[in-house]
Amino acid sequence: MRHRKLTAALGCTEMRVNTVTLDPGESTAPHAHDRQEEVYVALDGGHVRIDGTKYEVPAGGLVRCGPDAVRSVHNDTADGSQTWLMFGAPPLGTVDDFGEYRMPEE
């Protein structure tokens, strides 16, 4: 998984911007943000899981994740990487951390 933090490079002050590229079989860790809303753009399509429900997202599709929702993105294909653009607001934490990022208890 490749994670690029773009917030500082873009000079953003009111949101955070990242890209995540997943190789086949990879996924991000399920997590939530206490006060941060996120919007994901599936550049190549893929799957997102929100509060335990899995959704297929077509290429160019958008997904909103509300605060407190446990979310993760998945590349369930056997070949080809998938890239997601991720926008978060308000910009909690710093560019070096995820701000109020928490992992759900299993």
All heavy atoms as an XYZ file, in Angstrom:
807
protein
N       0.845     -1.171      0.000
C       0.000      0.000      0.000
C       0.890      1.234      0.000
O       1.850      1.318      0.742
C      -0.916     -0.018      1.228
C      -1.779      1.205      1.324
S      -2.981      1.188      2.672
C      -2.054      0.614      4.042
N       0.552      2.168     -0.842
C       1.282      3.435     -0.920
C       0.338      4.567     -0.514
O      -0.748      4.691     -1.045
C       1.800      3.646     -2.339
C       2.849      2.602     -2.704
C       3.282      2.663     -4.157
N       2.247      2.428     -5.144
C       1.736      1.231     -5.459
N       2.134      0.158     -4.824
N       0.812      1.107     -6.389
N       0.799      5.364      0.447
C      -0.008      6.451      1.003
C       0.749      7.756      0.779
O       1.853      7.912      1.286
C      -0.219      6.199      2.496
C      -1.147      7.169      3.130
N      -1.952      6.825      4.169
C      -1.429      8.468      2.891
C      -2.665      7.864      4.547
N      -2.355      8.871      3.782
N       0.175      8.674      0.014
C       0.785      9.991     -0.216
C      -0.042     11.048      0.484
O      -1.234     11.163      0.256
C       0.836     10.319     -1.710
C       1.921      9.610     -2.443
C       1.979     10.040     -3.902
N       2.244     11.466     -4.026
C       1.931     12.175     -5.112
N       1.342     11.616     -6.137
N       2.208     13.455     -5.167
N       0.597     11.826      1.330
C      -0.061     12.938      2.009
C       0.155     14.197      1.157
O       1.284     14.601      0.923
C       0.508     13.103      3.409
C       0.217     11.895      4.281
C       0.762     12.051      5.667
C       0.437     10.803      6.469
N       0.758     10.962      7.879
N      -0.930     14.789      0.699
C      -0.855     15.915     -0.232
C      -1.253     17.250      0.384
O      -1.172     18.278     -0.278
C      -1.753     15.632     -1.444
C      -1.417     14.358     -2.218
C      -2.470     14.097     -3.283
C      -0.043     14.460     -2.834
N      -1.686     17.242      1.626
C      -2.204     18.446      2.267
C      -1.207     19.602      2.193
O      -1.546     20.690      1.711
C      -2.571     18.158      3.732
O      -3.514     17.087      3.752
C      -3.166     19.378      4.408
N      -0.002     19.398      2.662
C       0.998     20.470      2.685
C       1.418     20.868      1.275
O       1.548     22.057      0.969
C       2.217     20.046      3.503
N       1.602     19.881      0.406
C       2.027     20.165     -0.973
C       1.008     21.029     -1.709
O       1.375     21.856     -2.552
C       2.266     18.864     -1.727
N      -0.272     20.848     -1.383
C      -1.329     21.639     -2.014
C      -1.614     22.941     -1.275
O      -2.369     23.774     -1.760
C      -2.618     20.808     -2.093
C      -2.566     19.608     -3.022
C      -3.803     18.739     -2.846
C      -2.431     20.057     -4.471
N      -1.023     23.114     -0.093
C      -1.252     24.311      0.702
C      -2.630     24.359      1.341
O      -3.135     25.432      1.664
N      -3.240     23.206      1.547
C      -4.584     23.148      2.149
C      -4.524     23.523      3.622
O      -3.606     23.117      4.335
C      -5.172     21.744      2.014
S      -5.499     21.269      0.313
N      -5.499     24.286      4.061
C      -5.583     24.651      5.469
C      -6.909     24.245      6.097
O      -7.026     24.204      7.316
C      -5.401     26.175      5.651
O      -6.430     26.850      4.921
C      -4.025     26.619      5.169
N      -7.925     23.943      5.313
C      -9.247     23.622      5.834
C      -9.647     22.165      5.602
O     -10.750     21.769      5.950
C     -10.302     24.545      5.208
C     -10.057     26.006      5.508
C     -10.022     26.320      6.996
O     -10.861     25.774      7.743
O      -9.148     27.100      7.409
N      -8.768     21.396      4.977
C      -9.031     19.972      4.762
C      -7.709     19.243      4.622
O      -6.667     19.861      4.455
C      -9.886     19.745      3.514
C      -9.116     19.937      2.211
S     -10.055     19.489      0.758
C     -11.212     20.801      0.685
N      -7.787     17.912      4.712
C      -6.606     17.091      4.469
C      -6.856     16.283      3.214
O      -7.976     15.844      2.957
C      -6.325     16.214      5.675
C      -6.051     17.126      6.853
C      -5.273     16.578      7.979
N      -5.831     15.404      8.582
C      -5.072     14.374      8.953
N      -3.781     14.379      8.763
N      -5.622     13.338      9.523
N      -5.789     16.088      2.413
C      -5.894     15.377      1.146
C      -4.810     14.308      1.095
O      -3.646     14.585      1.381
C      -5.729     16.339     -0.058
C      -5.903     15.594     -1.366
C      -6.676     17.518      0.045
N      -5.224     13.084      0.751
C      -4.287     11.964      0.638
C      -4.657     11.115     -0.573
O      -5.799     11.146     -1.032
C      -4.380     11.056      1.873
C      -4.042     11.776      3.146
O      -2.910     12.119      3.400
N      -5.047     12.019      3.976
N      -3.698     10.362     -1.061
C      -4.000      9.286     -1.997
C      -3.533      7.988     -1.350
O      -2.533      7.958     -0.628
C      -3.309      9.420     -3.368
O      -1.894      9.375     -3.207
C      -3.722     10.696     -4.070
N      -4.287      6.927     -1.609
C      -3.916      5.589     -1.168
C      -4.014      4.682     -2.382
O      -5.049      4.647     -3.049
C      -4.846      5.080     -0.041
C      -4.576      3.617      0.263
C      -4.660      5.917      1.209
N      -2.914      3.984     -2.685
C      -2.893      3.029     -3.790
C      -2.735      1.639     -3.201
O      -1.795      1.383     -2.443
C      -1.746      3.333     -4.774
O      -1.935      4.663     -5.282
C      -1.730      2.344     -5.927
N      -3.671      0.758     -3.558
C      -3.695     -0.609     -3.048
C      -3.379     -1.588     -4.161
O      -3.971     -1.516     -5.241
C      -5.079     -0.934     -2.488
C      -5.605     -0.033     -1.380
C      -7.076     -0.328     -1.123
C      -4.796     -0.223     -0.123
N      -2.471     -2.495     -3.895
C      -2.197     -3.598     -4.811
C      -3.248     -4.679     -4.594
O      -3.975     -4.656     -3.587
C      -0.785     -4.144     -4.574
C       0.298     -3.173     -5.038
O       0.051     -2.420     -6.000
O       1.383     -3.168     -4.431
N      -3.358     -5.634     -5.501
C      -4.356     -6.702     -5.345
C      -4.283     -7.353     -3.958
O      -3.204     -7.655     -3.452
C      -3.990     -7.693     -6.441
C      -3.376     -6.835     -7.496
C      -2.592     -5.799     -6.740
N      -5.452     -7.508     -3.333
C      -5.535     -8.149     -2.026
C      -5.270     -7.238     -0.847
O      -5.460     -7.645      0.297
N      -4.851     -6.000     -1.077
C      -4.558     -5.091      0.035
C      -5.793     -4.307      0.463
O      -6.727     -4.109     -0.318
C      -3.463     -4.092     -0.355
C      -2.094     -4.695     -0.500
C      -1.027     -3.652     -0.757
O      -1.284     -2.671     -1.479
O       0.077     -3.837     -0.234
N      -5.759     -3.851      1.712
C      -6.812     -2.981      2.223
C      -6.233     -2.078      3.301
O      -5.174     -2.365      3.855
C      -7.977     -3.801      2.782
O      -7.547     -4.589      3.859
N      -6.930     -0.990      3.567
C      -6.522     -0.137      4.675
C      -7.115     -0.719      5.958
O      -8.087     -1.464      5.921
C      -7.026      1.310      4.487
O      -8.449      1.309      4.399
C      -6.427      1.945      3.238
N      -6.532     -0.379      7.079
C      -7.037     -0.853      8.369
C      -8.378     -0.189      8.661
O      -8.545      1.012      8.416
C      -6.046     -0.526      9.476
N      -9.333     -0.942      9.191
C     -10.598     -0.324      9.611
C     -10.304      0.729     10.680
O      -9.548      0.484     11.610
C     -11.400     -1.488     10.188
C     -10.788     -2.713      9.601
C      -9.337     -2.395      9.419
N     -10.892      1.913     10.519
C     -10.640      3.003     11.455
C     -11.805      3.981     11.430
O     -12.673      3.910     10.572
C      -9.335      3.733     11.101
C      -9.437      4.523      9.836
N      -9.373      3.943      8.576
C      -9.637      5.853      9.634
C      -9.506      4.886      7.659
N      -9.673      6.052      8.266
N     -11.821      4.899     12.368
C     -12.803      5.975     12.430
C     -12.100      7.241     12.897
O     -10.976      7.193     13.410
C     -13.934      5.611     13.389
N     -12.742      8.354     12.673
C     -12.287      9.645     13.181
C     -13.434     10.210     14.005
O     -14.581     10.226     13.553
C     -11.966     10.610     12.038
C     -10.868     10.139     11.144
N      -9.543     10.347     11.415
C     -10.905      9.445      9.977
C      -8.803      9.824     10.448
N      -9.611      9.271      9.565
N     -13.145     10.685     15.209
C     -14.202     11.138     16.104
C     -14.983     12.330     15.562
O     -16.180     12.415     15.747
C     -13.633     11.476     17.478
C     -13.170     10.229     18.216
O     -13.728      9.148     17.969
O     -12.243     10.348     19.033
N     -14.316     13.259     14.880
C     -15.019     14.452     14.409
C     -14.769     14.739     12.933
O     -15.212     15.768     12.441
C     -14.588     15.669     15.219
C     -14.999     15.593     16.676
C     -14.594     16.829     17.441
N     -13.137     16.919     17.514
C     -12.461     18.069     17.504
N     -13.092     19.211     17.437
N     -11.145     18.068     17.580
N     -14.075     13.865     12.233
C     -13.699     14.179     10.863
C     -14.543     13.412      9.850
O     -14.622     12.188      9.876
C     -12.222     13.870     10.617
C     -11.749     14.325      9.247
C     -10.276     14.066      9.050
O      -9.810     12.946      9.242
N      -9.538     15.089      8.685
N     -15.152     14.157      8.966
C     -15.887     13.599      7.842
C     -14.889     13.395      6.696
O     -13.962     14.179      6.532
C     -16.955     14.617      7.438
C     -17.787     14.264      6.264
C     -18.889     15.295      6.067
O     -18.592     16.508      6.074
O     -20.028     14.881      5.921
N     -15.078     12.325      5.901
C     -14.190     12.084      4.766
C     -15.006     11.803      3.512
O     -16.107     11.250      3.576
C     -13.269     10.891      5.024
C     -12.246     11.146      6.107
C     -11.325      9.960      6.321
O     -11.829      8.823      6.490
O     -10.107     10.175      6.308
N     -14.438     12.186      2.368
C     -14.981     11.834      1.062
C     -13.886     11.102      0.310
O     -12.745     11.569      0.244
C     -15.439     13.087      0.273
C     -15.812     12.723     -1.155
C     -16.602     13.762      0.977
N     -14.234      9.932     -0.228
C     -13.300      9.114     -0.996
C     -13.718      9.135     -2.461
O     -14.908      9.023     -2.774
C     -13.329      7.651     -0.530
C     -12.872      7.394      0.884
C     -13.120      6.160      1.464
C     -12.192      8.332      1.647
C     -12.704      5.861      2.758
C     -11.773      8.048      2.939
C     -12.029      6.819      3.483
O     -11.617      6.540      4.761
N     -12.738      9.228     -3.351
C     -12.958      9.118     -4.786
C     -12.198      7.890     -5.264
O     -10.973      7.812     -5.106
C     -12.456     10.375     -5.542
C     -12.726     10.241     -7.039
C     -13.082     11.641     -4.985
N     -12.909      6.922     -5.838
C     -12.300      5.683     -6.336
C     -11.856      5.910     -7.782
O     -12.660      5.811     -8.702
C     -13.303      4.533     -6.254
N     -10.588      6.242     -7.976
C     -10.123      6.536     -9.329
C     -10.243      5.325    -10.249
O     -10.559      5.473    -11.431
C      -8.677      7.039     -9.298
C      -8.451      8.350     -8.546
C      -6.982      8.753     -8.627
C      -9.359      9.453     -9.079
N      -9.991      4.137     -9.714
C      -9.998      2.908    -10.515
C     -11.127      1.968    -10.119
O     -11.148      0.821    -10.562
C      -8.658      2.172    -10.344
C      -7.481      3.085    -10.595
O      -7.357      3.596    -11.721
O      -6.685      3.312     -9.656
N     -12.029      2.404     -9.266
C     -13.047      1.515     -8.720
C     -12.479      0.752     -7.534
O     -11.285      0.815     -7.250
N     -13.329      0.026     -6.841
C     -12.887     -0.758     -5.692
C     -14.038     -0.986     -4.729
O     -15.203     -0.800     -5.090
N     -13.699     -1.369     -3.517
C     -14.703     -1.628     -2.484
C     -14.382     -0.808     -1.248
O     -13.217     -0.632     -0.901
C     -14.736     -3.112     -2.103
C     -15.274     -3.974     -3.184
N     -14.472     -4.636     -4.077
C     -16.545     -4.267     -3.529
C     -15.224     -5.310     -4.921
N     -16.488     -5.106     -4.610
N     -15.432     -0.336     -0.595
C     -15.293      0.344      0.680
C     -16.214     -0.378      1.665
O     -17.287     -0.849      1.290
C     -15.639      1.854      0.566
C     -17.084      2.079      0.173
C     -15.331      2.596      1.854
N     -15.754     -0.495      2.893
C     -16.573     -1.072      3.951
C     -16.824      0.038      4.964
O     -15.880      0.663      5.454
C     -15.862     -2.253      4.603
C     -16.737     -3.006      5.590
C     -16.060     -4.258      6.125
N     -15.726     -5.208      5.101
C     -16.540     -6.163      4.634
N     -17.760     -6.270      5.127
N     -16.151     -6.990      3.699
N     -18.111      0.285      5.243
C     -18.500      1.316      6.206
C     -19.410      0.664      7.235
O     -20.455      0.099      6.874
C     -19.216      2.495      5.518
C     -18.295      3.124      4.463
C     -19.647      3.535      6.554
C     -18.975      4.173      3.606
N     -18.981      0.714      8.485
C     -19.744      0.112      9.586
C     -20.163     -1.324      9.273
O     -21.294     -1.729      9.535
C     -20.954      0.970      9.954
C     -20.553      2.232     10.704
O     -19.481      2.230     11.351
O     -21.310      3.218     10.658
N     -19.237     -2.082      8.677
C     -19.467     -3.501      8.431
C     -20.163     -3.843      7.135
O     -20.259     -5.015      6.777
N     -20.657     -2.857      6.398
C     -21.320     -3.120      5.122
C     -20.361     -2.806      3.981
O     -19.764     -1.725      3.953
C     -22.606     -2.272      4.982
O     -23.477     -2.574      6.060
C     -23.309     -2.560      3.660
N     -20.231     -3.736      3.053
C     -19.312     -3.587      1.928
C     -20.067     -3.033      0.714
O     -21.151     -3.515      0.376
C     -18.700     -4.945      1.582
C     -17.637     -4.901      0.526
C     -17.053     -6.296      0.369
C     -16.005     -6.357     -0.700
N     -15.471     -7.718     -0.830
N     -19.478     -2.008      0.078
C     -20.073     -1.371     -1.088
C     -19.091     -1.430     -2.257
O     -17.899     -1.160     -2.073
C     -20.396      0.102     -0.809
C     -21.338      0.304      0.347
C     -20.849      0.528      1.632
C     -22.719      0.288      0.156
C     -21.712      0.724      2.701
C     -23.586      0.478      1.219
C     -23.076      0.696      2.486
O     -23.932      0.883      3.543
N     -19.589     -1.741     -3.430
C     -18.771     -1.656     -4.638
C     -18.849     -0.228     -5.148
O     -19.933      0.365     -5.222
C     -19.268     -2.618     -5.707
C     -18.378     -2.625     -6.934
C     -18.732     -3.719     -7.917
O     -19.541     -4.587     -7.586
O     -18.184     -3.689     -9.025
N     -17.682      0.333     -5.500
C     -17.620      1.712     -5.971
C     -17.014      1.695     -7.371
O     -15.896      1.210     -7.557
C     -16.771      2.589     -5.025
C     -16.796      4.038     -5.471
C     -17.247      2.464     -3.583
N     -17.727      2.205     -8.381
C     -17.192      2.201     -9.739
C     -16.072      3.219     -9.900
O     -15.932      4.142     -9.074
C     -18.406      2.584    -10.597
C     -19.241      3.429     -9.689
C     -19.049      2.841     -8.311
N     -15.306      3.100    -10.951
C     -14.259      4.079    -11.256
C     -14.882      5.468    -11.328
O     -15.911      5.664    -11.974
C     -13.582      3.729    -12.568
N     -14.294      6.411    -10.599
C     -14.806      7.769    -10.542
C     -15.908      7.961     -9.515
O     -16.382      9.077     -9.321
N     -16.300      6.886     -8.820
C     -17.366      6.966     -7.827
C     -16.924      7.670     -6.562
O     -15.741      7.678     -6.214
N     -17.887      8.258     -5.857
C     -17.642      9.005     -4.629
C     -18.320      8.320     -3.453
O     -19.418      7.771     -3.599
C     -18.223     10.418     -4.735
C     -17.658     11.302     -5.825
C     -18.551     12.499     -6.046
C     -16.268     11.747     -5.444
N     -17.677      8.395     -2.282
C     -18.225      7.831     -1.053
C     -18.019      8.842      0.062
O     -16.915      9.380      0.206
C     -17.511      6.513     -0.679
C     -18.017      5.976      0.640
C     -17.654      5.491     -1.775
N     -19.071      9.096      0.852
C     -18.942      9.944      2.040
C     -18.928      9.050      3.276
O     -19.776      8.184      3.434
C     -20.121     10.901      2.156
C     -20.040     11.734      3.440
C     -21.390     12.349      3.790
N     -21.323     13.001      5.087
C     -21.697     12.435      6.232
N     -22.137     11.201      6.270
N     -21.610     13.099      7.361
N     -17.950      9.296      4.149
C     -17.854      8.598      5.431
C     -18.046      9.632      6.530
O     -17.240     10.553      6.656
C     -16.492      7.937      5.596
S     -16.102      6.715      4.338
N     -19.112      9.491      7.278
C     -19.390     10.439      8.355
C     -18.476     10.222      9.540
O     -17.846      9.172      9.681
N     -18.386     11.221     10.424
C     -17.617     11.038     11.649
C     -18.117      9.810     12.401
O     -19.297      9.475     12.340
C     -17.897     12.317     12.431
C     -18.319     13.317     11.396
C     -19.034     12.527     10.348
N     -17.231      9.142     13.060
C     -17.511      7.958     13.875
C     -17.734      6.682     13.081
O     -17.699      5.602     13.658
C     -18.702      8.166     14.820
C     -18.449      9.280     15.826
O     -17.317      9.348     16.338
O     -19.363     10.072     16.075
N     -17.995      6.736     11.782
C     -18.193      5.513     10.996
C     -16.862      4.784     10.830
O     -15.848      5.398     10.515
C     -18.774      5.849      9.625
N     -16.864      3.479     11.067
C     -15.662      2.667     10.855
C     -15.583      2.368      9.364
O     -16.536      1.856      8.783
C     -15.716      1.370     11.687
C     -14.510      0.495     11.380
C     -15.770      1.704     13.171
N     -14.430      2.715      8.754
C     -14.289      2.605      7.312
C     -12.958      2.012      6.914
O     -11.962      2.120      7.644
C     -14.509      3.965      6.656
C     -13.365      4.990      6.726
C     -13.112      5.752      8.002
N     -14.193      6.420      8.650
C     -14.420      7.709      8.622
N     -13.609      8.511      7.988
N     -15.422      8.220      9.286
N     -12.932      1.379      5.735
C     -11.705      0.889      5.115
C     -11.976      0.693      3.632
O     -13.117      0.505      3.221
C     -11.230     -0.421      5.757
O     -12.211     -1.426      5.619
N     -10.922      0.768      2.819
C     -11.044      0.516      1.381
C     -10.273     -0.746      1.043
O      -9.294     -1.093      1.711
C     -10.574      1.714      0.528
C     -11.491      2.907      0.719
C      -9.141      2.099      0.843
N     -10.740     -1.444     -0.019
C     -10.206     -2.761     -0.349
C      -9.992     -2.903     -1.849
O     -10.810     -2.445     -2.642
C     -11.204     -3.862      0.075
C     -11.603     -3.774      1.503
N     -11.003     -4.520      2.477
C     -12.532     -3.015      2.131
C     -11.544     -4.225      3.642
N     -12.477     -3.309      3.446
N      -8.903     -3.575     -2.218
C      -8.687     -3.999     -3.597
C      -8.857     -5.516     -3.613
O      -7.941     -6.258     -3.265
C      -7.298     -3.603     -4.091
C      -7.046     -4.007     -5.522
O      -7.790     -4.805     -6.100
N      -5.987     -3.472     -6.114
N     -10.030     -5.963     -4.015
C     -10.346     -7.391     -4.023
C     -10.033     -8.065     -5.351
O     -10.437     -9.195     -5.579
C     -11.835     -7.592     -3.680
C     -12.155     -7.173     -2.258
O     -11.254     -7.241     -1.406
O     -13.308     -6.777     -2.008
N      -9.319     -7.371     -6.229
C      -9.000     -7.955     -7.529
C      -7.758     -8.846     -7.426
O      -7.014     -8.788     -6.449
C      -8.729     -6.865     -8.586
O      -7.531     -6.153     -8.224
C      -9.898     -5.889     -8.679
N      -7.550     -9.626     -8.469
C      -6.355    -10.472     -8.544
C      -5.220     -9.760     -9.274
O      -4.069    -10.189     -9.205
C      -6.681    -11.789     -9.250
N      -5.546     -8.704     -9.981
C      -4.504     -7.971    -10.709
C      -4.886     -6.502    -10.825
O      -6.048     -6.145    -10.825
C      -4.289     -8.566    -12.104
C      -5.547     -8.512    -12.959
O      -6.659     -8.401    -12.404
O      -5.411     -8.574    -14.184
N      -3.903     -5.646    -10.861
C      -4.119     -4.219    -11.028
C      -4.279     -3.469     -9.723
O      -5.032     -3.878     -8.848
N      -3.558     -2.368     -9.599
C      -3.666     -1.543     -8.403
C      -4.874     -0.615     -8.525
O      -5.389     -0.378     -9.612
C      -2.379     -0.744     -8.183
O      -2.137      0.114     -9.267
N      -5.319     -0.127     -7.382
C      -6.445      0.798     -7.314
C      -6.041      1.979     -6.448
O      -5.477      1.802     -5.370
C      -7.673      0.114     -6.712
C      -8.198     -1.020     -7.555
C      -9.336     -1.770     -6.879
O      -9.501     -1.711     -5.668
N     -10.111     -2.488     -7.669
N      -6.340      3.185     -6.937
C      -5.982      4.403     -6.208
C      -7.242      5.140     -5.793
O      -8.191      5.264     -6.568
C      -5.090      5.315     -7.070
O      -3.880      4.609     -7.385
C      -4.734      6.606     -6.339
N      -7.210      5.619     -4.552
C      -8.301      6.399     -3.970
C      -7.770      7.783     -3.615
O      -6.673      7.909     -3.067
C      -8.799      5.750     -2.690
C      -9.434      4.418     -2.869
C      -8.805      3.220     -3.062
C     -10.827      4.131     -2.861
N      -9.726      2.216     -3.179
C     -10.976      2.741     -3.060
C     -11.966      4.914     -2.697
C     -12.229      2.131     -3.097
C     -13.201      4.303     -2.741
C     -13.330      2.922     -2.940
N      -8.538      8.833     -3.904
C      -8.291     10.170     -3.367
C      -9.140     10.284     -2.115
O     -10.318      9.894     -2.125
C      -8.731     11.253     -4.344
C      -7.857     11.524     -5.541
C      -8.563     12.494     -6.485
C      -6.529     12.108     -5.103
N      -8.562     10.837     -1.043
C      -9.270     10.930      0.232
C      -9.172     12.351      0.757
O      -8.079     12.890      0.900
C      -8.679      9.943      1.230
C      -8.792      8.525      0.759
S      -8.042      7.384      1.924
C      -8.668      5.837      1.280
N     -10.345     12.933      1.021
C     -10.438     14.296      1.522
C     -11.081     14.263      2.900
O     -12.128     13.641      3.074
C     -11.314     15.147      0.598
C     -10.815     15.204     -0.823
C     -11.213     14.242     -1.735
C      -9.959     16.200     -1.229
C     -10.755     14.279     -3.051
C      -9.489     16.247     -2.536
C      -9.901     15.277     -3.445
N     -10.452     14.912      3.879
C     -10.979     14.930      5.231
C     -11.114     16.343      5.761
O     -10.232     17.177      5.569
N     -12.244     16.629      6.417
C     -12.454     17.936      7.026
C     -13.298     17.739      8.283
O     -14.151     16.871      8.314
C     -13.164     18.874      6.047
N     -13.057     18.501      9.325
C     -11.994     19.491      9.451
C     -10.627     18.818      9.501
O     -10.538     17.613      9.726
C     -12.311     20.190     10.772
C     -13.048     19.168     11.572
C     -13.815     18.356     10.571
N      -9.574     19.592      9.293
C      -8.216     19.028      9.244
C      -7.664     18.744     10.637
O      -6.832     19.464     11.150
C      -7.411     20.108      8.528
C      -8.110     21.381      8.901
C      -9.578     21.017      8.990
N      -8.134     17.688     11.265
C      -7.706     17.349     12.626
C      -6.302     16.764     12.624
O      -5.893     16.133     11.664
C      -8.684     16.358     13.246
C     -10.127     16.838     13.313
C     -11.035     15.723     13.783
C     -10.244     18.048     14.219
N      -5.590     16.935     13.709
C      -4.239     16.389     13.821
C      -3.251     17.225     13.027
O      -3.453     18.406     12.795
N      -2.183     16.588     12.606
C      -1.155     17.264     11.810
C      -0.948     16.485     10.516
O      -1.505     15.417     10.321
C       0.189     17.304     12.580
O       0.707     15.975     12.655
C       0.022     17.879     13.971
N      -0.119     17.025      9.668
C       0.190     16.336      8.411
C       0.895     15.004      8.674
O       0.846     14.103      7.859
C       1.030     17.288      7.536
C       2.298     16.694      7.052
C       0.218     17.793      6.378
N       1.532     14.866      9.844
C       2.283     13.650     10.158
C       1.461     12.584     10.874
O       1.930     11.474     11.069
C       3.518     13.992     10.997
C       4.492     14.853     10.215
O       4.658     14.594      9.008
O       5.049     15.781     10.810
N       0.244     12.928     11.294
C      -0.610     11.911     11.900
C      -2.003     12.006     11.288
O      -2.252     12.825     10.428
C      -0.644     12.019     13.434
C      -1.373     13.254     13.933
O      -2.354     13.693     13.287
O      -0.971     13.785     14.968
N      -2.911     11.189     11.733
C      -4.243     11.163     11.143
C      -5.273     11.909     11.966
O      -6.424     11.989     11.568
C      -4.698      9.719     10.926
C      -3.916      9.013      9.870
C      -2.918      8.112     10.210
C      -4.162      9.249      8.534
C      -2.197      7.457      9.247
C      -3.444      8.601      7.544
C      -2.465      7.704      7.897
N      -4.915     12.421     13.127
C      -5.819     13.224     13.925
C      -7.046     12.494     14.413
O      -7.901     12.134     13.625
N      -7.116     12.243     15.698
C      -8.258     11.570     16.306
C      -8.617     10.273     15.577
O      -9.774      9.902     15.431
C      -9.461     12.501     16.383
C      -9.223     13.676     17.300
C     -10.427     14.576     17.467
O     -11.503     14.277     16.916
O     -10.291     15.591     18.165
N      -7.615      9.603     15.116
C      -7.746      8.330     14.397
C      -7.858      7.222     15.428
O      -7.105      7.174     16.379
C      -6.464      8.159     13.583
C      -6.337      6.919     12.740
C      -6.843      6.913     11.452
C      -5.678      5.809     13.201
C      -6.688      5.792     10.650
C      -5.530      4.685     12.417
C      -6.030      4.689     11.129
O      -5.880      3.587     10.330
N      -8.852      6.357     15.273
C      -8.981      5.258     16.227
C      -9.342      3.980     15.512
O     -10.031      3.990     14.513
C      -9.993      5.583     17.315
C     -11.389      5.811     16.842
C     -12.324      6.160     18.001
N     -13.563      6.679     17.509
C     -14.578      5.937     17.075
N     -14.488      4.623     17.074
N     -15.691      6.489     16.628
N      -8.855      2.891     16.063
C      -9.119      1.560     15.543
C     -10.277      0.975     16.357
O     -10.309      1.122     17.583
C      -7.895      0.665     15.681
C      -6.621      1.269     15.079
S      -6.685      1.456     13.313
C      -6.365     -0.208     12.822
N     -11.239      0.312     15.699
C     -12.349     -0.260     16.455
C     -11.883     -1.424     17.305
O     -10.929     -2.113     16.962
C     -13.316     -0.737     15.358
C     -12.444     -0.979     14.181
C     -11.318      0.026     14.282
N     -12.549     -1.606     18.431
C     -12.246     -2.761     19.274
C     -12.902     -3.988     18.667
O     -14.049     -3.939     18.249
C     -12.758     -2.514     20.691
C     -12.029     -1.376     21.377
C     -12.520     -1.171     22.786
O     -13.114     -2.090     23.365
O     -12.301     -0.054     23.294
N     -12.158     -5.066     18.589
C     -12.688     -6.309     17.996
C     -13.448     -7.095     19.012
O     -13.210     -7.132     20.141
C     -11.535     -7.160     17.445
C     -10.756     -6.431     16.382
C     -11.376     -6.492     15.006
O     -12.111     -7.441     14.696
O     -11.123     -5.577     14.231
